[in-house]
Each structure stands twice: as C-alpha cells, then as structure tokens.
Amino acid sequence: MRRVDAAMRAVKADRGETRPAPTEACDPLRESAAAPRITPAERKATPGNPMGRRPGLFAELVAALPGKIVVDDTMAPSSREQYRRLAASLHQAQAGSGMRLVMISSAVPGEGKTLTAANLSLTLSESYDRRVLLIDADLRRPSLHVLFRVPASPGLTDSLMTTEPRTLPTHRLSSNLSLMTSGAVNVDPMAGLTSPRLGQILTEARTAFDWVILDTPPVGLLSDASLLADNVDTTLFVVKAEETPYDLARRAVDILGAHRVLGIVLNRADTNVHRYGYGYGYHARYRQVTPAG
C-alpha cells in the first residue's frame, strides 16, 4: 500500500476543483432512493468487476488511489483477498461475541490505519453485504471526508456538542455503506470524548448498523484513542512492516490494554517475503501483544 500519502496529498490539492454535488446527510435507518439496496442474489461478480458492485460506484475514490482500494478492479487479487480474510475474522468474532464497534488505530502516523479502515468498511459492505458505518474519529486531523469527497460537517464533533436528540449526521456512500465525518476540526476534543453523548451516539450506531468502524488518532501521540477504546468492543492495531519500532508498538498496545486488541494488521509488508504471506498477517515479533483468539 505504498504511495498512499502522496495520493492523499493529491486529493487535498484537488479540493478546489468543481465536483459533483456532495452526498446528502441521511437517516441511517432509511434507505436512500438514490442508492437502492442490492441483495446478495443481485450482486454478481465478474472477471472485470470482482466485487459485483454497480458501475461507477466509488469512481472518485478509485481514481484518487489507483490499485489501493478493494473496489478497484486493478487492485492485486491477493491484496483484496487479505481484506476479505480480515473481514472474515471479524465476522467470526462477531458470531461468537456479538461485537459491532471496532476501532482501527496505530502507534504513530503514516502506518495505513485510515486506508485499512476504509477498505475494511468497503469489504464488509460490498463483499459481505453488511450495513456499515465508517466514523472519522480523528477529530484533530480528519481525512475520510477528503478521501470520499464529502463535506466535513456536520459530523461527529457536531453531534458531541449537542444534547438534543437528532438523527446521526451520516453520508450515504452506497446502499450498505455510510460515513460519519469528523465534523469541525477540534484541537481539544477531550470534553466531547469524555461526555455521555459519545456513548449515546455509538449506541445508536450499534442499533442502526451491522458494523461500526472507527478510524482514530495514533495511540502513541494522543490520548484520544484510549478514550474511544472505552466505548468500543475491540481494536484492530495497524503496524507498518519493518518500520514501526517494536517499543512504540508495545507501548501503544499497553496504553490500550492488550485485552482490548483483537489482532494486529501488518501493513505494507513485502509480498515476496514468505513469512508475511500476501501482505497481511501476524509478525512473530508482535504475537506476544496479541490476545489469544
């Protein structure tokens, strides 16, 4: 998953150009007429369309990160399969425990957690036909609104700052996938992250969706992720192969609590090295911080 940072910068540089009208915020419990639900029987994969998606869906996302998004036909089949395996692991864990809220985090910036969160959400919604809400919970340096090209507000920050009951401010990206952006950038989000309102939002999301995936700030730099960890069912921890210092990864997992970490995603691994398989898996050096099961 190389060149992702450069592609993200290119997307940001392009933000001033004319674009299609943004997706409207909608009630996650109500189907959008513009995005009819596609049943598994109607979703037919072909050699040129391996996920059986509607033509043109996520076209801008694919154009921004060619070969890096699971709905891109040019993505290496082995990479797409690893996201499916990751989604399968979550599916099995859900069957055993009922978990729905999953936090994606890392020790330091640049390890690929945002792309992992996006691709995992796309895989669960497209391949597994599950209703998924992707939440940008990085309130200081949000990026998912840039990636999917929707307005940043209203979003999570706006919901945290109000006590009035209201519909979750989400953007319908497809029949199964919705996005809650970060909302207005907040340089000091502690009040919102420690308020009862956060639990109410996530409880509502748990009721409305099969999966809720949260992209969070790096654990090693900010306390935001550790506060969010108290409100989710489990955490997937992203580590960049051969680059993330072991001590930083170990310290970040200790901050979260090893019991809260379902597994570690080894990102940007050399696919030619046998021990990494197709590029995702468990590096032996990090197994000791991953709970059994």
C-alpha positions in Angstrom: 0.0 0.0 0.0 2.7 2.4 -1.0 2.2 6.0 -2.3 -1.0 6.4 -0.2 0.3 9.5 1.5 1.2 11.1 -1.9 -2.2 10.2 -3.3 -3.9 11.7 -0.2 -2.0 14.9 -0.8 -3.1 14.9 -4.4 -6.7 14.6 -3.3 -6.3 17.5 -0.9 -4.7 19.7 -3.6 -7.7 18.9 -5.9 -10.3 20.0 -3.3 -10.7 23.4 -5.0 -11.9 21.9 -8.3 -15.5 21.6 -9.4 -17.0 18.3 -8.1 -20.4 16.6 -8.2 -22.9 17.7 -5.5 -22.0 16.1 -2.2 -23.9 13.2 -0.8 -26.7 14.4 1.4 -26.8 13.6 5.1 -29.5 10.9 5.7 -31.1 8.8 8.3 -29.1 5.6 8.6 -32.3 3.6 9.2 -33.9 4.9 6.0 -32.9 3.6 2.6 -32.0 6.3 0.0 -33.9 6.3 -3.3 -30.6 7.2 -5.0 -28.8 4.1 -3.6 -31.2 1.1 -3.8 -30.2 -1.8 -1.7 -28.6 -4.6 -3.7 -29.3 -8.1 -2.4 -26.6 -10.8 -2.5 -28.5 -12.6 -5.3 -28.3 -9.4 -7.4 -24.6 -8.8 -6.7 -22.8 -10.8 -9.4 -19.0 -10.7 -9.6 -17.4 -10.9 -13.0 -13.7 -11.0 -14.0 -13.9 -7.3 -14.7 -15.9 -6.5 -11.6 -14.7 -8.8 -8.8 -16.9 -7.4 -6.1 -20.1 -7.2 -8.2 -20.6 -3.5 -7.5 -22.7 -1.1 -9.5 -20.7 0.6 -12.4 -19.3 4.0 -11.3 -19.7 3.4 -7.6 -16.7 4.9 -5.7 -15.2 6.1 -9.0 -13.5 9.2 -7.5 -12.1 7.2 -4.6 -10.6 4.6 -7.0 -9.2 7.4 -9.2 -7.5 9.1 -6.2 -5.8 5.8 -5.0 -5.5 3.5 -8.0 -4.8 -0.1 -7.1 -5.1 0.6 -3.4 -8.9 0.3 -2.9 -10.7 -3.0 -2.8 -13.4 -1.9 -5.2 -10.8 -1.1 -7.8 -10.6 -3.7 -10.5 -6.8 -3.1 -10.8 -6.1 -4.0 -7.2 -4.0 -7.1 -6.8 -6.3 -10.1 -6.1 -4.0 -11.2 -3.3 -4.4 -7.9 -1.6 -8.2 -7.9 -1.9 -8.3 -11.4 -0.6 -6.4 -10.3 2.6 -9.0 -7.7 3.3 -11.6 -10.4 2.9 -9.8 -12.6 5.3 -9.6 -9.7 7.8 -13.4 -9.2 7.4 -13.9 -12.9 7.8 -12.0 -12.8 11.1 -14.3 -10.0 12.3 -17.4 -11.9 11.1 -16.3 -15.0 13.1 -15.6 -12.8 16.2 -19.0 -11.2 15.9 -20.7 -14.6 15.7 -19.1 -15.6 19.0 -19.3 -12.3 21.0 -21.8 -10.1 19.2 -19.2 -7.3 18.7 -20.1 -4.5 16.3 -18.0 -1.5 17.2 -14.3 -1.8 16.0 -11.6 0.8 16.4 -8.7 1.0 14.0 -5.6 2.5 15.4 -1.8 2.6 15.3 1.2 3.7 17.3 2.3 6.6 15.1 1.0 8.4 12.0 1.6 7.0 8.5 1.0 3.3 9.2 -2.0 3.0 7.0 -4.9 2.8 9.5 -7.2 5.2 7.6 -6.8 3.1 4.4 -7.3 0.0 6.4 -10.5 1.3 7.9 -11.8 2.4 4.5 -11.0 -0.9 2.8 -12.3 -3.0 5.7 -15.6 -1.0 5.6 -15.9 -1.4 1.8 -15.2 -5.1 2.1 -17.8 -5.7 4.8 -20.4 -3.6 2.9 -19.7 -4.9 -0.6 -18.5 -8.5 -0.2 -20.4 -9.4 3.0 -23.5 -7.3 2.3 -23.5 -5.8 5.8 -24.7 -2.3 6.8 -21.6 -0.5 7.8 -21.0 2.9 9.3 -17.4 4.3 9.0 -16.7 7.0 11.5 -13.8 9.5 11.3 -13.0 9.8 15.0 -9.7 11.6 14.3 -11.1 14.9 15.4 -7.8 16.8 15.2 -6.6 15.7 11.8 -9.6 14.1 9.9 -9.1 12.7 6.4 -12.0 10.5 5.5 -14.1 13.4 4.2 -11.2 14.2 1.8 -10.9 10.5 0.8 -14.6 10.1 -0.1 -15.1 13.8 -1.2 -17.9 14.8 1.1 -18.3 17.9 3.4 -16.5 17.6 6.7 -19.5 19.0 8.6 -21.9 18.2 10.1 -20.2 15.2 11.7 -19.1 13.6 14.9 -18.0 16.8 16.6 -21.3 18.5 15.9 -23.2 15.5 17.5 -20.9 15.5 20.5 -21.5 19.2 21.2 -25.3 18.9 21.4 -27.6 17.3 24.0 -30.6 17.5 21.7 -31.7 14.2 20.2 -31.2 14.2 16.4 -30.5 11.9 13.6 -26.9 10.8 13.1 -25.3 13.1 10.5 -24.2 10.5 8.0 -23.4 10.5 4.3 -24.8 7.5 2.3 -21.9 6.3 0.1 -23.7 3.2 -1.2 -26.7 1.1 -0.3 -24.7 -0.6 2.5 -22.0 1.9 3.5 -22.4 5.2 5.3 -19.8 7.7 6.5 -19.9 9.9 9.6 -17.2 12.6 9.1 -15.4 14.2 11.9 -17.2 17.5 11.8 -15.5 20.7 12.6 -11.8 20.3 13.5 -11.4 20.3 17.3 -7.9 20.9 18.6 -9.1 19.9 22.1 -11.8 17.3 21.8 -11.4 15.9 25.3 -14.8 17.3 26.5 -16.6 15.6 23.7 -14.8 12.3 24.0 -15.4 12.0 27.7 -19.1 13.1 27.6 -22.1 10.7 27.9 -23.1 11.9 24.4 -20.3 9.8 22.8 -21.8 6.6 24.3 -25.3 7.6 23.1 -24.0 8.1 19.6 -22.3 4.8 19.4 -25.3 3.0 21.0 -27.5 4.5 18.3 -25.0 3.5 15.6 -24.8 -0.1 17.0 -28.6 -0.3 16.7 -28.7 1.0 13.1 -25.7 -0.8 11.6 -24.3 -4.3 11.4 -20.7 -2.9 11.8 -19.4 0.4 13.1 -15.7 1.1 12.1 -13.9 4.0 13.8 -10.7 5.5 12.4 -8.9 7.0 15.3 -5.7 9.1 16.0 -2.4 7.2 16.8 -2.3 5.9 20.3 1.3 6.8 20.9 0.8 10.5 20.4 -2.6 11.4 21.7 -5.0 10.2 24.4 -8.0 10.4 22.1 -7.8 6.7 21.0 -7.5 5.4 24.5 -10.6 7.3 25.5 -12.5 5.9 22.5 -11.4 2.4 23.4 -13.6 2.5 26.4 -16.6 2.8 24.2 -15.9 0.2 21.5 -16.0 -3.6 21.5 -12.5 -4.2 20.2 -9.5 -2.7 18.4 -7.5 -3.6 15.3 -4.0 -2.3 15.6 -2.1 -1.4 12.4 1.6 -1.8 12.2 3.8 -0.8 9.2 6.1 -3.8 8.4 9.8 -3.3 9.0 9.4 0.4 10.0 7.3 0.7 13.2 9.7 0.4 16.2 8.7 -2.5 18.4 9.0 -0.4 21.6 6.4 2.1 20.2 4.0 -0.6 19.2 4.4 -2.4 22.5 3.8 0.8 24.4 0.7 1.7 22.4 -0.8 -1.7 23.0 -0.1 -1.4 26.7 -1.9 2.0 26.7 -4.9 0.5 25.0 -4.8 -2.7 27.1 -3.9 -6.0 25.3 -7.3 -7.4 26.2 -8.9 -4.7 24.0 -6.8 -5.7 20.9 -8.4 -8.3 18.7 -5.4 -8.5 16.4 -2.6 -6.7 14.6 -2.7 -5.9 10.9 0.8 -6.0 9.3 0.6 -3.3 6.7 2.9 -2.6 3.7 4.7 -5.9 4.0 6.9 -7.2 1.3 4.8 -9.8 -0.5 8.0 -11.6 -1.7 8.9 -12.5 1.9 7.3 -15.8 2.7 6.7 -15.0 6.4 4.3 -12.2 5.5 2.1 -14.2 3.1 0.2 -11.8 0.9 1.0 -8.7 3.0 -1.3 -9.1 6.0 -0.8 -11.3 9.0 0.8 -11.5 12.3 4.6 -10.9 12.5 6.1 -13.2 15.1 7.7 -10.3 16.8 4.2 -8.9 17.7 2.4 -12.0 18.6 3.2 -11.6 22.2 1.0 -8.5 22.4 -2.0 -10.1 20.7 -4.5 -11.9 22.9 -5.3 -15.5 22.1 -8.3 -15.9 19.8 
